[in-house]
Amino acid sequence: MVLEFVRALGRRWYVVLVGLMLTAAMVFGAAKASPPDYQTRGLILLLPSTSAVGAGGNPFLLLSGLEQPAGILVAYFSGAPARAEVAKVAPTAEYQIGIDDSTRGPVIAVDITARSAQEAMTALDHFVKQIPVELARLQTAVNAPADAVITSMPLTVDSKPTVDRSGMVRMVIAALVLGLVATGLVGYAVDSLVLRRRARREGTPPRRRRAAGRRGTREAAPEAATDAAAGSGTEPGESSEPEPGAPAGEGAPTDSDRETPVDEPAPSAAEEEAADPQPVESGRQH
């Protein structure tokens, strides 16, 4: 079945050629329609107030309890007003913001995905600048004392985006597979249609027409067998020896069929005289 399929595509090479050209165009279009994405990531750490730390204190030892203010900031930047602000500076950028699960503390994680490297970096820079601003504004809105104000600092921020081509690769593979499958099916269908129409015109069964392409090397043997049979007086494929199990008397001569000599009786004197009357006439004359 596979060999017949390959032979059908070989006979309709022009269909395969057109299909491959269209497949290449589909792959190129898929690559253009799904460009790579650019991703950046930033981590922002909240720090306790100066009154909570005290003179000579270490703020990193007093991070517990700051997860709640971090959650408030996450809720704000997840809302529509904050997303509208990001869309103004980076129209194609999409982001996810939340408390980082890999750390046990008030760390806000921001993941940016954009169509260009510049927009990815612009969106990340926007969050790095706006998180301290919004944190101070929220505390001012509740009249928090100056010595009790929570602050923040960038923990880690990407300096350049990473390229993600997984979406483009998936689209290219899908276009390639679709184009090759469609080319094979169309080529085989066209070959079957052409052979069927030719068989109708010539009155040849379609299967024999499809097998015509495979007769090249096998036509010499039947011709040689026909020539040999013509010389021996038998049909091609027949044997001059009797078939096994055939009844006696068929095919080969038996002993009863052979001629055997038969002894005949000697002729009598009267018969000899009747056969030769001349000597009798001569005796009568004497």
Secondary structure as the mmCIF struct_conf table of DSSP 4:
data_model
#
loop_
_struct_conf.conf_type_id
_struct_conf.id
_struct_conf.beg_label_comp_id
_struct_conf.beg_label_asym_id
_struct_conf.beg_label_seq_id
_struct_conf.end_label_comp_id
_struct_conf.end_label_asym_id
_struct_conf.end_label_seq_id
HELX_RH_AL_P HELX_RH_AL_P1 VAL A 2 ARG A 11
TURN_TY1_P TURN_TY1_P1 ARG A 12 ARG A 12
HELX_RH_AL_P HELX_RH_AL_P2 TRP A 13 ALA A 33
BEND BEND1 SER A 34 SER A 34
HELX_LH_PP_P HELX_LH_PP_P1 PRO A 35 PRO A 36
STRN STRN1 ASP A 37 LEU A 47
HELX_RH_AL_P HELX_RH_AL_P3 THR A 50 VAL A 53
TURN_TY1_P TURN_TY1_P2 ALA A 55 GLY A 56
HELX_RH_3T_P HELX_RH_3T_P1 PRO A 59 LEU A 62
TURN_TY1_P TURN_TY1_P3 SER A 64 GLY A 65
HELX_RH_AL_P HELX_RH_AL_P4 GLU A 67 PHE A 77
TURN_TY1_P TURN_TY1_P4 SER A 78 SER A 78
BEND BEND2 GLY A 79 GLY A 79
HELX_RH_AL_P HELX_RH_AL_P5 ALA A 80 VAL A 89
TURN_TY1_P TURN_TY1_P5 PRO A 91 THR A 92
STRN STRN2 GLU A 94 ILE A 99
TURN_TY1_P TURN_TY1_P6 ASP A 101 SER A 102
BEND BEND3 THR A 103 PRO A 106
STRN STRN3 VAL A 107 ALA A 114
BEND BEND4 ARG A 115 SER A 116
HELX_RH_AL_P HELX_RH_AL_P6 ALA A 117 ALA A 141
TURN_TY1_P TURN_TY1_P7 VAL A 142 ASN A 143
HELX_RH_3T_P HELX_RH_3T_P2 ALA A 146 ALA A 148
STRN STRN4 THR A 151 VAL A 157
BEND BEND5 SER A 159 LYS A 160
HELX_LH_PP_P HELX_LH_PP_P2 PRO A 161 PRO A 161
STRN STRN5 THR A 162 ASP A 164
HELX_RH_AL_P HELX_RH_AL_P7 SER A 166 GLU A 202
TURN_TY1_P TURN_TY1_P8 GLY A 203 GLY A 203
HELX_RH_AL_P HELX_RH_AL_P8 PRO A 206 ALA A 211
HELX_RH_3T_P HELX_RH_3T_P3 ALA A 212 ARG A 214
HELX_RH_3T_P HELX_RH_3T_P4 GLY A 216 ARG A 218
BEND BEND6 GLU A 219 GLU A 219
HELX_RH_AL_P HELX_RH_AL_P9 ALA A 220 SER A 232
TURN_TY1_P TURN_TY1_P9 GLY A 233 GLY A 233
BEND BEND7 THR A 234 THR A 234
TURN_TY1_P TURN_TY1_P10 PRO A 236 GLY A 237
BEND BEND8 SER A 240 GLU A 241
HELX_LH_PP_P HELX_LH_PP_P3 PRO A 242 GLU A 243
TURN_TY1_P TURN_TY1_P11 PRO A 244 GLY A 245
HELX_LH_PP_P HELX_LH_PP_P4 ALA A 246 PRO A 247
TURN_TY1_P TURN_TY1_P12 ALA A 248 GLY A 249
BEND BEND9 GLU A 250 ALA A 252
HELX_RH_3T_P HELX_RH_3T_P5 ASP A 255 ASP A 257
BEND BEND10 ARG A 258 ARG A 258
HELX_LH_PP_P HELX_LH_PP_P5 ASP A 263 SER A 268
HELX_RH_AL_P HELX_RH_AL_P10 ALA A 269 ALA A 275
HELX_RH_AL_P HELX_RH_AL_P11 GLN A 278 GLN A 285
#
